Amino acid sequence: MQQHAPRPEDPLHDTDSLAGSLMFLSGGGEAGALMRSQDWSESPLGHPRTWPQALRTLVGLMLNSGFPMFVAWGEELGFLYNDPYRDILGDKHPRAMGRRFHDIWAEIWDDIGPLIDRALHGEATYADRLLLVMNRHGYDEPTWFTFSYSPVRDEHGAIRGMHCACVEVTEQVLAEKYRDEENERFRALFEQAPGIMAVLRGPDHVFELTNQSYLQLIGHRQIVGRAARDALPEVTGQGFFELLDRVYTTGEPFVGHALPLRVQLEPGGPLVERFVDFVYQPIRDAGGAVSGIFVEGSDVTLRKQVEDELRAANRQKDQFLAMLAHELRNPLAPIMTAAQLLKVGRLDARSVANASEIIARQAAHMTDLVNDLLDVSRVTRGLVTLEKEELDLNVIVSAAVEQVRPLVDARRHSLTLQLSGRSAHVVGDRTRLVQVISNILNNAAKYTAPGGRLTLSVTVDEQRVLVAVRDNGVGIAPDILPYIFDLFTQAERTPDRSQGGLGIGLALVKSLVALHGGTVHASSDGIGEGSEFCICLPRLAAPGGMDDEATPSAGLQAPGALRVMVVDDNVDAAQMLAALLEVQGHAVSVEYDGKGALERVRREHHEVLLLDIGLPDLDGYELARRLRGQPESADATLVALTGYGQSQDRKEAEQAGFDHYLVKPADMDQVNEVLAAAAKAHGR
């Protein structure tokens, strides 16, 4: 076989190679072959024949290692590496072999330079997952490495370079980072989820995670890391902890729908009821055993309230339809009976007239029912237009009383009317306001046993006019009171209240008062304790820009005008006299019994009091004596106004403290003379 001469460019075929002086470069894969064929003329390391023994030994070990390694040797740190390190170099391989360390990794020198210096000064360094932005594929990319830099000494003990063993952990770091980001996203979704969520661990159900919705449900408190029974002690006895125990023991999930939960939202606060839909889902470990419970659900309190309200509204609708049928059948029965009698044609004139009266009366009652329904329909649909004007509520109240007077008299009630002695002007619709007040007064009369007491008062303050109707009737149950103005709401009927109506009157009152910019509210101490309804309307200043609240006599326009009270149980007589006095410029208030007059005098100053003698509670003589004994009325002019005209009556009146004695029907000239004298006496 022909032998070929060794190629002069192959360093392993020179004389030294044959002698084995470069055998440390044998093997080593691609990196070893590269070292053997490398032109070392431009390398700071020089030819491998010149390398010291320490470097040769280290390179030999490195080339045969499966772990990424490099050596930087000499003053210029010439760079040598093994095959596993090629992937780290990327496009820098193979040009990096034998070049200066700094030239290879210039882009990361600020990061690794200090560590290299420490190694070259004898201190081994270690970096774990160090971020390095490398340019090894033509672009900058973040990478992470775990590595150590160790000093390398020559045979004389001097540090001549450094050795690195490293591993790239970029994929692991990115995977962990992605996992952390996913976990963070999961936590954010968990935290921001609109439903309640919690993770409990172990048989004691220790809270591991909760979200804001869960904390909002139970009241913000520190519960993570605490057992459920310790974190939520007020829930003990409500069945939730027992359900958790059962799910943990059996591994079977539990689903609850609109279950009531009573929690303490604030330390020391009351228990607040919530309703929740929820699932207790067991969490299993790798072996299949239950290790915890995932709680997921939602606070359905609002939904439950709406459902309850809808059910209540549905019940009210059914009750209303039943009530409507009852109310319509009641008048239909006598109408049909009367019509059948008329159809027979055998009735005398008196019987025909009686049957006709029954038909007309019952038809009118049905008309009222239908009108009430139409009124409510128009108001709720916003179809009512108010014809507003300036009104005195004192006059409106009097008109309302006239409408209800037949029912009041029929039930033998005592009605006390306390009109304001001051301007009670509002802007409103006369017909609708009369309807509102008469409706409330009609209810008071209806729901008060025969012989009861009704009081209707008008008071004013700086900005409001208040109309209050009080009675000593059946009262209102606490559970009905919040809904008394709702459509079709009506307390349970009793046999003596069979004429109760459709339960739409107060809803109509509320709507009409709201259209006037006012409010209405009801109060009662409960069943059998009577009730009070109060209407509040915006007050209009007295006509002409005068406001009679500035001083006790403000608003009196005519010279010699006085503040007068008329006390008479005859409502018509009292109101007509009051109206006549008001026309003459006096400020007049009206009371219909003695007790009402005494209470009114304590609140308001009056210069003249016109007193009837035959009052229902105190007679006029006793009232006069008490008035004289009160400092508020001690200097008032007392005028007896009575149907009794005997001398003994006059003498008794004088002894009681009356200043003047007038016999009904009083001559207005006499009344005016008395008032003129009183005005003079009071400096008017």
C-alpha positions as CSV (number, residue, x, y, z in Angstrom):
1,M,0.0,0.0,0.0
2,Q,1.3,3.4,-0.9
3,Q,2.0,5.8,1.9
4,H,1.2,9.4,1.7
5,A,3.4,12.1,3.2
6,P,2.0,13.9,6.1
7,R,0.3,17.2,5.3
8,P,2.3,20.1,6.7
9,E,-0.9,22.0,7.7
10,D,-2.0,19.3,10.0
11,P,-0.3,20.0,13.4
12,L,-1.0,16.4,14.6
13,H,1.3,15.0,11.8
14,D,4.4,16.9,12.7
15,T,7.2,15.5,14.6
16,D,5.8,16.7,18.0
17,S,2.5,15.1,17.2
18,L,4.1,11.8,16.4
19,A,5.8,12.2,19.8
20,G,2.4,12.5,21.4
21,S,2.8,16.0,22.7
22,L,-0.7,17.1,21.4
23,M,-2.5,13.9,22.3
24,F,-4.6,16.0,24.8
25,L,-6.6,17.3,21.7
26,S,-7.5,13.9,20.5
27,G,-11.3,13.1,20.6
28,G,-13.5,15.9,21.8
29,G,-15.9,15.8,18.9
30,E,-16.3,18.8,16.6
31,A,-14.6,21.1,19.2
32,G,-11.6,18.8,19.4
33,A,-11.3,18.6,15.6
34,L,-11.6,22.4,15.3
35,M,-8.7,22.8,17.8
36,R,-6.6,20.4,15.8
37,S,-7.2,22.1,12.5
38,Q,-7.4,25.7,13.8
39,D,-4.9,28.3,12.5
40,W,-3.7,29.7,15.8
41,S,-1.5,32.4,14.3
42,E,-4.0,35.1,15.2
43,S,-5.0,33.7,18.6
44,P,-3.7,35.2,21.8
45,L,-3.2,31.6,23.0
46,G,-0.6,30.7,20.3
47,H,-0.1,27.2,19.0
48,P,-1.2,24.3,21.2
49,R,2.4,23.1,21.3
50,T,3.2,26.2,23.4
51,W,0.3,25.7,25.9
52,P,1.4,25.0,29.4
53,Q,0.7,21.7,31.0
54,A,-2.1,23.1,33.3
55,L,-4.0,24.4,30.3
56,R,-3.4,21.2,28.3
57,T,-4.8,19.1,31.2
58,L,-7.9,21.3,31.6
59,V,-8.6,21.3,27.9
60,G,-8.3,17.5,27.8
61,L,-10.8,17.1,30.6
62,M,-13.2,19.7,29.1
63,L,-13.2,18.2,25.6
64,N,-14.3,14.8,27.1
65,S,-17.0,16.3,29.3
66,G,-20.7,16.1,28.5
67,F,-21.3,19.3,30.4
68,P,-21.0,22.8,28.7
69,M,-17.7,24.2,29.6
70,F,-15.2,26.8,28.5
71,V,-11.7,28.0,29.5
72,A,-10.4,31.6,29.2
73,W,-6.5,31.7,29.5
74,G,-3.8,34.2,29.6
75,E,-3.7,38.0,29.8
76,E,-6.1,38.4,26.9
77,L,-8.3,35.5,28.1
78,G,-8.2,33.3,24.9
79,F,-11.4,31.3,24.7
80,L,-11.6,27.5,24.4
81,Y,-14.9,25.4,24.7
82,N,-16.3,22.0,24.2
83,D,-19.0,20.5,22.1
84,P,-21.9,21.0,24.6
85,Y,-21.1,24.7,24.7
86,R,-21.7,25.1,20.9
87,D,-25.5,25.6,21.3
88,I,-24.8,28.4,23.8
89,L,-22.6,30.2,21.3
90,G,-25.1,30.0,18.5
91,D,-23.9,31.8,15.4
92,K,-20.7,32.7,17.2
93,H,-19.4,29.2,16.7
94,P,-16.9,28.3,15.2
95,R,-15.4,31.8,14.9
96,A,-15.3,32.0,18.8
97,M,-12.6,29.3,19.1
98,G,-9.3,30.8,20.4
99,R,-10.6,34.4,20.2
100,R,-10.5,36.9,23.1
101,F,-13.3,36.3,25.7
102,H,-14.3,40.0,25.6
103,D,-14.7,40.0,21.8
104,I,-17.0,37.0,21.9
105,W,-19.3,38.2,24.7
106,A,-19.0,42.0,24.5
107,E,-22.8,42.5,24.8
108,I,-22.9,40.8,28.2
109,W,-19.5,41.9,29.5
110,D,-21.0,44.5,31.9
111,D,-22.9,41.6,33.6
112,I,-20.1,38.9,33.6
113,G,-17.0,41.1,33.8
114,P,-17.2,41.6,37.6
115,L,-17.5,37.9,38.1
116,I,-14.5,37.2,35.9
117,D,-12.4,39.7,37.8
118,R,-13.3,37.9,41.1
119,A,-12.3,34.5,39.6
120,L,-9.0,35.9,38.3
121,H,-8.3,37.2,41.8
122,G,-8.7,33.7,43.2
123,E,-12.4,33.8,44.3
124,A,-14.7,31.2,42.8
125,T,-18.1,32.6,41.9
126,Y,-21.5,31.0,41.3
127,A,-24.5,32.5,39.6
128,D,-28.0,30.9,39.6
129,R,-30.4,31.8,36.8
130,L,-28.6,35.0,35.8
131,L,-30.4,37.0,33.1
132,L,-28.1,37.7,30.2
133,V,-29.2,39.5,27.0
134,M,-27.2,37.7,24.3
135,N,-26.8,38.3,20.6
136,R,-26.0,34.8,19.3
137,H,-28.6,34.5,16.5
138,G,-28.4,37.9,14.9
139,Y,-30.7,39.6,17.5
140,D,-30.8,40.3,21.2
141,E,-32.6,37.7,23.3
142,P,-33.0,37.2,27.0
143,T,-31.3,34.1,28.3
144,W,-30.8,32.6,31.8
145,F,-27.8,30.7,33.0
146,T,-26.6,28.9,36.0
147,F,-22.8,28.7,36.1
148,S,-19.6,28.9,38.2
149,Y,-16.4,30.8,37.4
150,S,-13.3,29.1,39.0
151,P,-9.7,30.4,38.9
152,V,-7.2,28.2,36.9
153,R,-3.5,28.1,38.1
154,D,-0.4,27.0,36.3
155,E,2.2,24.5,37.5
156,H,3.8,27.3,39.6
157,G,0.5,28.2,41.4
158,A,-0.1,31.5,39.6
159,I,-3.6,32.3,38.3
160,R,-3.4,32.3,34.6
161,G,-7.1,32.0,33.6
162,M,-10.6,30.9,34.6
163,H,-12.8,27.9,34.0
164,C,-16.6,27.9,33.6
165,A,-19.1,25.0,33.9
166,C,-22.5,26.2,32.9
167,V,-26.0,25.2,31.9
168,E,-28.6,27.3,30.1
169,V,-31.9,27.3,32.0
170,T,-33.8,29.7,29.6
171,E,-36.5,27.1,28.8
172,Q,-37.0,26.3,32.4
173,V,-37.1,29.9,33.5
174,L,-39.6,30.8,30.7
175,A,-41.7,27.8,31.5
176,E,-41.8,28.8,35.2
177,K,-42.4,32.4,34.2
178,Y,-45.3,31.3,32.0
179,R,-46.6,29.1,34.8
180,D,-46.3,32.0,37.2
181,E,-48.1,34.3,34.8
182,E,-50.8,31.7,34.3
183,N,-51.1,31.3,38.0
184,E,-51.3,35.1,38.4
185,R,-53.9,35.3,35.7
186,F,-55.8,32.5,37.5
187,R,-55.5,34.4,40.8
188,A,-56.7,37.6,39.1
189,L,-59.7,35.8,37.5
190,F,-60.3,34.1,40.9
191,E,-60.1,37.4,42.7
192,Q,-62.2,39.4,40.3
193,A,-64.8,36.7,39.7
194,P,-68.3,38.1,40.3
195,G,-69.3,34.9,42.1
196,I,-68.1,33.9,45.6
197,M,-65.1,31.6,45.6
198,A,-63.0,30.0,48.3
199,V,-60.6,27.1,48.7
200,L,-60.5,25.2,52.0
201,R,-58.0,22.6,52.9
202,G,-58.0,19.7,55.4
203,P,-60.6,18.2,57.7
204,D,-60.8,21.5,59.6
205,H,-61.6,23.4,56.4
206,V,-58.8,26.0,56.6
207,F,-59.2,28.9,54.2
208,E,-56.4,28.8,51.6
209,L,-57.9,31.2,49.1
210,T,-60.8,33.6,49.0
211,N,-61.9,36.3,46.5
212,Q,-63.4,39.7,47.0
213,S,-67.0,38.5,46.4
214,Y,-66.6,36.0,49.2
215,L,-65.2,38.6,51.6
216,Q,-68.0,41.0,50.6
217,L,-70.5,38.3,51.5
218,I,-69.1,37.6,55.0
219,G,-67.8,41.1,55.8
220,H,-64.2,41.9,55.2
221,R,-62.1,40.1,57.8
222,Q,-58.9,38.1,57.9
223,I,-59.8,34.5,57.3
224,V,-57.0,33.0,55.2
225,G,-55.1,30.5,57.2
226,R,-57.9,30.1,59.7
227,A,-60.3,27.1,60.2
228,A,-63.9,27.8,59.0
229,R,-65.4,27.4,62.4
230,D,-62.9,29.9,63.9
231,A,-63.1,32.4,61.1
232,L,-67.0,32.4,61.0
233,P,-68.2,31.6,64.5
234,E,-71.6,33.2,63.9
235,V,-72.4,30.7,61.2
236,T,-72.3,27.9,63.8
237,G,-75.7,26.1,64.0
238,Q,-76.8,27.1,60.5
239,G,-75.8,23.8,58.9
240,F,-73.0,25.0,56.6
241,F,-70.1,23.5,58.7
242,E,-71.9,20.2,58.9
243,L,-72.3,20.2,55.1
244,L,-68.5,20.8,54.7
245,D,-67.8,17.9,57.0
246,R,-70.1,15.6,55.0
247,V,-68.6,16.6,51.6
248,Y,-65.0,16.1,53.0
249,T,-65.9,12.7,54.5
250,T,-68.0,11.3,51.6
251,G,-66.4,13.0,48.6
252,E,-69.8,13.8,47.3
253,P,-70.4,17.4,46.2
254,F,-73.3,19.4,47.6
255,V,-75.4,22.0,45.7
256,G,-77.5,24.6,47.6
257,H,-80.1,26.9,46.2
258,A,-81.1,30.2,47.9
259,L,-80.1,29.0,51.3
260,P,-80.3,31.6,54.1
261,L,-76.9,32.6,55.6
262,R,-76.8,35.0,58.6
263,V,-73.4,36.7,59.0
264,Q,-71.9,39.5,61.1
265,L,-70.6,42.1,58.6
266,E,-69.0,44.2,61.2
267,P,-67.4,43.3,64.6
268,G,-70.1,43.5,67.2
269,G,-72.7,44.3,64.6
270,P,-76.1,42.5,64.1
271,L,-76.5,39.4,62.1
272,V,-77.5,40.2,58.5
273,E,-79.4,37.6,56.4
274,R,-78.2,36.8,53.0
275,F,-79.3,34.1,50.5
276,V,-76.7,32.1,48.5
277,D,-76.6,29.6,45.7
278,F,-73.4,27.5,46.1
279,V,-71.5,24.3,45.4
280,Y,-69.2,22.5,47.7
281,Q,-66.9,20.5,45.3
282,P,-64.4,18.1,46.9
283,I,-60.7,18.6,45.8
284,R,-58.7,15.3,45.5
285,D,-55.0,14.7,45.7
286,A,-52.8,12.6,43.4
287,G,-54.0,9.5,45.2
288,G,-57.7,10.3,44.8
289,A,-58.2,11.2,48.5
290,V,-60.2,14.3,49.4
291,S,-57.8,17.0,50.5
292,G,-60.0,20.0,50.4
293,I,-63.2,21.7,49.2
294,F,-63.7,24.3,46.5
295,V,-66.6,26.7,47.3
296,E,-68.2,28.4,44.4
297,G,-71.5,30.3,44.2
298,S,-73.3,33.6,44.2
299,D,-75.1,36.0,46.6
300,V,-78.7,35.8,45.4
301,T,-80.2,38.1,48.1
302,L,-81.4,40.7,45.6
303,R,-82.9,38.0,43.3
304,K,-84.6,36.4,46.3
305,Q,-86.1,39.7,47.3
306,V,-87.3,40.3,43.8
307,E,-88.8,36.9,43.6
308,D,-90.5,37.4,47.0
309,E,-91.8,40.7,45.8
310,L,-93.1,39.2,42.6
311,R,-94.8,36.4,44.6
312,A,-96.3,39.0,46.9
313,A,-97.4,41.2,44.0
314,N,-99.0,38.1,42.4
315,R,-100.8,37.3,45.7
316,Q,-101.9,41.0,45.8
317,K,-103.2,40.7,42.3
318,D,-105.2,37.6,43.1
319,Q,-106.5,39.2,46.2
320,F,-107.4,42.3,44.3
321,L,-109.3,40.3,41.6
322,A,-111.2,38.5,44.3
323,M,-111.9,41.8,46.1
324,L,-113.0,43.4,42.8
325,A,-115.4,40.5,42.2
326,H,-116.7,40.9,45.7
327,E,-117.1,44.6,45.4
328,L,-118.9,44.4,42.1
329,R,-121.2,41.6,43.1
330,N,-122.4,43.5,46.2
331,P,-124.1,46.3,44.3
332,L,-125.1,44.0,41.4
333,A,-127.1,41.8,43.7
334,P,-129.6,44.5,44.8
335,I,-129.6,46.0,41.3
336,M,-130.6,42.6,39.8
337,T,-133.2,42.0,42.5
338,A,-134.7,45.4,42.0
339,A,-134.7,45.0,38.2
340,Q,-136.5,41.6,38.5
341,L,-139.1,43.2,40.8
342,L,-139.7,46.0,38.3
343,K,-139.9,43.4,35.5
344,V,-142.8,41.6,37.3
345,G,-144.8,44.8,36.9
346,R,-147.0,44.2,40.0
347,L,-145.4,46.9,42.3
348,D,-147.2,49.9,43.6
349,A,-145.8,53.4,43.1
350,R,-144.0,53.4,46.4
351,S,-142.3,50.0,45.7
352,V,-141.3,51.2,42.2
353,A,-139.8,54.3,43.6
354,N,-137.9,52.3,46.3
355,A,-136.6,49.8,43.7
356,S,-135.5,52.7,41.4
357,E,-133.7,54.4,44.3
358,I,-131.8,51.1,45.1
359,I,-130.8,50.8,41.5
360,A,-129.6,54.4,41.3
361,R,-127.7,54.2,44.6
362,Q,-125.9,50.9,43.8
363,A,-125.1,52.0,40.3
364,A,-123.5,55.2,41.7
365,H,-121.5,52.9,44.0
366,M,-120.3,50.9,41.1
367,T,-119.5,54.1,39.2
368,D,-117.3,55.2,42.1
369,L,-115.4,51.9,42.0
370,V,-114.8,52.2,38.3
371,N,-113.7,55.8,38.6
372,D,-111.2,54.8,41.3
373,L,-109.8,52.2,38.9
374,L,-109.6,54.7,36.1
375,D,-108.0,57.3,38.3
376,V,-105.2,54.8,39.3
377,S,-104.7,53.8,35.7
378,R,-104.4,57.4,34.5
379,V,-102.0,58.4,37.4
380,T,-99.7,55.4,37.0
381,R,-99.5,56.0,33.2
382,G,-98.8,59.7,33.7
383,L,-101.9,60.8,32.0
384,V,-103.2,63.1,34.8
385,T,-102.9,66.8,34.1
386,L,-103.2,69.0,37.2
387,E,-105.0,72.3,36.9
388,K,-102.8,74.2,39.4
389,E,-103.8,77.4,41.1
390,E,-103.0,79.2,44.4
391,L,-105.1,77.6,47.1
392,D,-105.5,77.9,50.9
393,L,-105.4,74.4,52.4
394,N,-107.7,75.5,55.2
395,V,-110.5,75.9,52.6
396,I,-109.6,72.6,50.8
397,V,-109.8,70.8,54.1
398,S,-113.2,72.3,54.8
399,A,-114.4,71.1,51.4
400,A,-113.1,67.6,52.0
401,V,-114.9,67.4,55.4
402,E,-118.1,68.3,53.7
403,Q,-117.7,65.3,51.3
404,V,-117.0,62.9,54.1
405,R,-119.5,64.4,56.7
406,P,-122.3,61.9,55.8
407,L,-120.1,58.9,56.6
408,V,-118.7,60.5,59.8
409,D,-122.3,61.3,61.0
410,A,-123.6,57.9,60.1
411,R,-120.9,56.2,62.2
412,R,-121.4,58.7,65.0
413,H,-117.8,59.8,65.1
414,S,-116.5,62.9,66.8
415,L,-114.6,65.0,64.3
416,T,-112.2,67.7,65.5
417,L,-111.0,70.2,62.9
418,Q,-107.9,72.2,63.7
419,L,-107.4,74.7,60.9
420,S,-104.3,76.8,60.8
421,G,-104.7,80.4,61.9
422,R,-101.8,81.3,59.5
423,S,-101.5,81.3,55.8
424,A,-101.5,77.8,54.5
425,H,-101.2,78.5,50.8
426,V,-100.1,76.0,48.2
427,V,-100.1,75.6,44.5
428,G,-102.2,72.7,43.4
429,D,-105.3,71.3,41.8
430,R,-108.3,72.0,43.9
431,T,-110.3,68.9,42.8
432,R,-107.4,66.5,43.3
433,L,-106.4,67.9,46.7
434,V,-110.0,67.6,47.9
435,Q,-109.9,64.1,46.6
436,V,-106.7,63.3,48.5
437,I,-107.8,64.7,51.9
438,S,-111.3,63.2,51.6
439,N,-109.9,59.8,50.7
440,I,-107.7,59.8,53.9
441,L,-110.5,61.1,56.1
442,N,-112.9,58.6,54.5
443,N,-110.5,55.7,55.4
444,A,-110.2,57.0,59.0
445,A,-114.0,57.0,59.3
446,K,-114.3,53.6,57.8
447,Y,-111.6,51.9,59.9
448,T,-112.7,53.4,63.2
449,A,-115.4,51.7,65.2
450,P,-118.7,53.7,65.6
451,G,-118.5,56.5,68.1
452,G,-114.7,57.0,67.5
453,R,-112.6,60.2,67.5
454,L,-111.2,61.7,64.4
455,T,-108.9,64.8,64.3
456,L,-107.9,66.7,61.1
457,S,-105.3,69.4,61.6
458,V,-103.5,71.9,59.4
459,T,-100.1,73.3,60.5
460,V,-97.5,75.3,58.7
461,D,-93.8,76.0,59.1
462,E,-91.3,78.0,57.1
463,Q,-91.5,75.8,53.9
464,R,-94.3,73.3,54.4
465,V,-98.0,72.9,55.0
466,L,-98.9,69.7,56.9
467,V,-102.3,68.1,56.9
468,A,-102.7,65.3,59.5
469,V,-105.6,62.9,60.0
470,R,-105.6,61.0,63.3
471,D,-108.0,58.4,64.5
472,N,-108.5,56.0,67.4
473,G,-109.5,53.1,65.1
474,V,-108.2,49.7,64.3
475,G,-104.6,50.8,63.6
476,I,-102.2,49.3,61.2
477,A,-100.2,46.1,61.7
478,P,-96.4,46.6,61.6
479,D,-96.0,44.2,58.7
480,I,-98.6,46.1,56.7
481,L,-97.3,49.6,57.5
482,P,-94.3,49.7,55.1
483,Y,-96.6,48.7,52.2
484,I,-99.8,50.7,53.1
485,F,-99.4,53.0,50.0
486,D,-98.7,50.1,47.6
487,L,-101.4,49.3,45.0
488,F,-104.0,46.8,46.2
489,T,-102.6,46.7,49.7
490,Q,-105.3,46.4,52.3
491,A,-105.4,45.0,55.9
492,E,-107.4,41.9,56.5
493,R,-111.1,42.7,56.6
494,T,-113.5,42.0,59.4
495,P,-117.3,41.8,59.3
496,D,-117.7,45.4,60.3
497,R,-115.3,46.5,57.6
498,S,-116.9,44.7,54.6
499,Q,-117.1,48.0,52.8
500,G,-113.3,48.2,52.7
501,G,-113.0,49.0,49.0
502,L,-110.4,47.9,46.4
503,G,-107.2,48.9,48.3
504,I,-106.3,51.5,45.7
505,G,-107.2,54.7,47.5
506,L,-103.9,55.2,49.4
507,A,-101.9,54.4,46.3
508,L,-103.9,57.1,44.5
509,V,-103.3,59.5,47.4
510,K,-99.5,58.9,47.2
511,S,-99.4,59.4,43.5
512,L,-101.4,62.6,43.5
513,V,-99.5,64.1,46.4
514,A,-96.2,63.3,44.6
515,L,-97.6,65.1,41.5
516,H,-97.9,68.2,43.8
517,G,-94.3,67.9,44.9
518,G,-95.3,66.6,48.3
519,T,-95.0,63.4,50.4
520,V,-97.4,61.4,52.5
521,H,-96.6,58.9,55.3
522,A,-98.5,56.8,57.8
523,S,-97.8,55.9,61.4
524,S,-99.4,53.6,63.9
525,D,-98.5,52.0,67.2
526,G,-100.1,48.7,66.0
527,I,-103.4,46.9,65.9
528,G,-106.1,48.7,68.0
529,E,-103.9,51.8,68.6
530,G,-105.3,54.0,65.9
531,S,-103.3,55.6,63.1
532,E,-102.2,58.9,61.6
533,F,-101.7,60.0,58.0
534,C,-99.8,63.1,57.3
535,I,-99.6,65.0,54.0
536,C,-96.7,67.4,53.4
537,L,-96.9,70.0,50.6
538,P,-94.5,72.9,49.7
539,R,-95.8,76.1,51.2
540,L,-96.4,79.2,49.1
541,A,-95.7,82.6,50.8
542,A,-98.9,84.4,51.9
543,P,-100.6,86.5,49.1
544,G,-99.0,89.8,48.5
545,G,-95.6,88.7,49.6
546,M,-96.6,88.8,53.3
547,D,-95.7,85.9,55.5
548,D,-97.7,85.6,58.7
549,E,-95.0,83.6,60.5
550,A,-92.6,86.5,61.1
551,T,-94.4,87.7,64.2
552,P,-97.5,86.6,66.0
553,S,-99.5,89.3,64.2
554,A,-97.8,89.1,60.8
555,G,-100.1,88.7,57.8
556,L,-103.0,90.7,59.3
557,Q,-103.5,93.3,56.7
558,A,-106.5,95.5,57.8
559,P,-106.1,98.1,60.5
560,G,-107.3,96.7,63.8
561,A,-107.0,93.1,62.5
562,L,-106.8,90.5,65.2
563,R,-105.9,86.9,65.8
564,V,-109.2,85.2,66.6
565,M,-110.2,81.7,67.5
566,V,-113.7,80.3,67.0
567,V,-114.7,77.4,69.2
568,D,-118.0,75.7,68.2
569,D,-119.0,72.1,67.7
570,N,-121.3,73.1,64.9
571,V,-118.8,72.8,62.1
572,D,-120.9,74.7,59.6
573,A,-121.5,77.6,62.0
574,A,-117.9,77.7,63.0
575,Q,-116.5,77.7,59.5
576,M,-119.0,80.3,58.1
577,L,-118.2,82.7,61.0
578,A,-114.4,82.1,60.5
579,A,-114.8,82.8,56.8
580,L,-116.6,86.0,57.5
581,L,-114.0,87.2,59.9
582,E,-111.2,86.3,57.5
583,V,-112.8,88.4,54.8
584,Q,-112.6,91.3,57.2
585,G,-108.8,90.8,57.5
586,H,-108.6,88.8,60.8
587,A,-106.5,85.7,61.2
588,V,-108.9,83.0,62.3
589,S,-108.4,79.5,63.6
590,V,-111.2,77.0,64.4
591,E,-111.6,74.3,67.0
592,Y,-114.6,72.1,67.6
593,D,-114.2,71.1,71.3
594,G,-112.8,72.5,74.5
595,K,-109.7,70.3,74.7
596,G,-108.6,71.2,71.2
597,A,-109.0,74.9,72.0
598,L,-106.8,74.6,75.1
599,E,-104.1,72.8,73.2
600,R,-104.2,75.3,70.4
601,V,-103.9,78.2,72.8
602,R,-100.7,76.8,74.3
603,R,-99.2,76.7,70.8
604,E,-100.6,80.0,69.3
605,H,-101.4,83.4,70.7
606,H,-104.9,84.6,70.2
607,E,-106.3,88.0,71.2
608,V,-110.0,87.2,70.9
609,L,-111.7,83.8,71.5
610,L,-115.4,83.3,70.4
611,L,-116.6,80.4,72.5
612,D,-119.8,78.4,72.2
613,I,-121.2,77.3,75.5
614,G,-122.7,73.9,74.6
615,L,-119.4,72.1,73.7
616,P,-119.2,68.2,73.7
617,D,-116.4,67.9,76.2
618,L,-116.1,71.0,78.3
619,D,-118.9,73.5,78.5
620,G,-118.0,77.1,77.5
621,Y,-118.0,78.3,81.2
622,E,-115.4,75.7,82.2
623,L,-113.4,76.4,79.1
624,A,-113.4,80.1,79.9
625,R,-112.2,79.5,83.5
626,R,-109.3,77.3,82.2
627,L,-108.3,79.9,79.6
628,R,-108.2,82.6,82.2
629,G,-105.9,80.3,84.2
630,Q,-103.4,79.9,81.4
631,P,-100.8,82.6,80.9
632,E,-101.1,82.3,77.1
633,S,-104.7,83.5,77.2
634,A,-105.0,85.4,80.5
635,D,-105.3,88.8,78.7
636,A,-107.4,87.6,75.7
637,T,-110.9,88.9,75.1
638,L,-113.3,86.1,75.7
639,V,-116.7,86.3,74.0
640,A,-119.6,83.9,74.8
641,L,-121.5,83.0,71.7
642,T,-124.5,80.9,72.7
643,G,-128.1,80.1,72.1
644,Y,-128.9,80.7,75.8
645,G,-130.0,84.2,76.6
646,Q,-131.3,84.2,80.2
647,S,-130.0,86.6,82.7
648,Q,-128.7,83.7,84.8
649,D,-126.7,82.6,81.8
650,R,-125.2,86.0,81.4
651,K,-124.3,86.1,85.1
652,E,-122.7,82.7,85.0
653,A,-120.7,83.8,81.9
654,E,-119.4,86.9,83.7
655,Q,-118.4,84.8,86.7
656,A,-116.5,82.4,84.4
657,G,-114.4,85.2,83.0
658,F,-116.2,86.2,79.7
659,D,-115.8,89.8,78.6
660,H,-118.8,89.8,76.3
661,Y,-122.0,87.8,75.8
662,L,-123.6,87.4,72.4
663,V,-126.7,85.4,71.7
664,K,-127.0,83.3,68.5
665,P,-127.5,84.1,65.8
666,A,-125.0,86.9,66.5
667,D,-125.4,90.2,64.8
668,M,-122.2,90.9,62.9
669,D,-122.4,94.6,63.8
670,Q,-122.3,93.5,67.5
671,V,-119.4,91.1,66.7
672,N,-117.5,93.9,64.9
673,E,-118.1,96.3,67.9
674,V,-116.7,93.6,70.2
675,L,-113.7,93.1,68.0
676,A,-113.1,96.8,67.6
677,A,-113.0,97.2,71.4
678,A,-110.6,94.3,71.6
679,A,-108.4,95.8,69.0
680,K,-108.3,99.1,70.9
681,A,-107.5,97.2,74.2
682,H,-104.7,95.4,72.5
683,G,-103.2,98.6,71.0
684,R,-104.4,98.0,67.4
